[in-house]
Amino acid sequence: MNEADALELLRSAIWTIIVGCGPAVAAAMIVGLVVALFQALTQVQESTLTFVPKIVAVFVVLAVGGPFMGAQIYAFAEHVYARIEKGF
């Protein structure tokens, strides 16, 4: 394995992480912005109000997008194992 192979494997791993966790992080960010806007408009400063909707949104996205995320991780694992089998 040379430096180019290692960098390609690292780039592929980082991209898999971004694509795999992106939907859940995006859902949490959007729900967080909506709750923050709601709190700013109504001046309700309840600290638990920020956590519960985010948790629910992330669980829903994980339930719906779980097969997609799992497929991405599985494809990356197959790619790595194929490279190991070929000897890089």
C-alpha positions as CSV (number, residue, x, y, z in Angstrom):
1,M,0.0,0.0,0.0
2,N,1.4,3.3,-1.0
3,E,0.5,6.8,0.1
4,A,-2.0,7.3,-2.7
5,D,-3.9,4.2,-1.7
6,A,-4.0,5.2,1.9
7,L,-5.3,8.7,1.0
8,E,-7.9,7.2,-1.3
9,L,-9.1,4.9,1.5
10,L,-9.2,7.8,4.0
11,R,-11.1,10.0,1.6
12,S,-13.6,7.2,1.0
13,A,-14.0,6.6,4.7
14,I,-14.6,10.3,5.4
15,W,-17.1,10.5,2.6
16,T,-18.9,7.5,3.9
17,I,-19.1,9.1,7.4
18,I,-20.5,12.3,5.9
19,V,-23.1,10.5,3.7
20,G,-24.0,8.1,6.5
21,C,-24.6,10.6,9.3
22,G,-25.7,13.5,7.1
23,P,-29.4,13.0,7.2
24,A,-29.6,12.7,11.0
25,V,-27.4,15.7,11.5
26,A,-29.4,17.7,9.0
27,A,-32.7,16.8,10.7
28,A,-31.3,17.7,14.1
29,M,-30.1,21.0,12.7
30,I,-33.4,21.9,11.0
31,V,-35.5,21.0,14.1
32,G,-33.1,22.9,16.3
33,L,-33.4,26.0,14.1
34,V,-37.2,25.7,14.2
35,V,-37.3,25.3,17.9
36,A,-34.9,28.2,18.4
37,L,-37.1,30.4,16.2
38,F,-40.2,29.3,18.1
39,Q,-38.5,30.1,21.5
40,A,-37.3,33.5,20.2
41,L,-40.8,34.4,18.9
42,T,-42.7,33.2,22.0
43,Q,-40.1,34.0,24.6
44,V,-40.5,30.5,26.1
45,Q,-37.1,29.6,27.5
46,E,-37.7,26.0,28.5
47,S,-34.4,24.1,28.3
48,T,-35.9,20.7,27.7
49,L,-37.9,22.0,24.8
50,T,-34.8,21.9,22.6
51,F,-33.8,18.3,23.3
52,V,-37.0,16.3,22.9
53,P,-37.9,17.4,19.3
54,K,-34.4,16.8,18.2
55,I,-34.2,13.4,19.6
56,V,-37.5,12.4,18.1
57,A,-36.5,13.8,14.7
58,V,-33.2,12.0,14.7
59,F,-34.9,8.7,15.7
60,V,-37.4,9.1,12.9
61,V,-34.7,9.9,10.3
62,L,-32.7,6.9,11.6
63,A,-35.7,4.6,11.3
64,V,-36.6,5.9,7.8
65,G,-33.0,6.3,6.4
66,G,-31.5,3.3,8.3
67,P,-31.4,1.1,5.2
68,F,-29.7,3.8,3.2
69,M,-27.1,4.5,5.9
70,G,-26.5,0.8,6.3
71,A,-26.0,0.3,2.6
72,Q,-23.4,3.0,2.5
73,I,-21.4,1.5,5.3
74,Y,-21.8,-2.0,3.8
75,A,-20.5,-0.8,0.4
76,F,-17.5,0.9,2.1
77,A,-16.8,-2.3,4.0
78,E,-17.0,-4.4,0.8
79,H,-14.7,-1.9,-0.9
80,V,-12.1,-2.2,1.9
81,Y,-12.3,-6.0,2.1
82,A,-11.9,-6.2,-1.7
83,R,-8.8,-4.0,-1.5
84,I,-7.4,-6.2,1.3
85,E,-8.1,-9.4,-0.7
86,K,-6.3,-8.0,-3.8
87,G,-3.4,-6.9,-1.6
88,F,-4.1,-3.2,-2.2
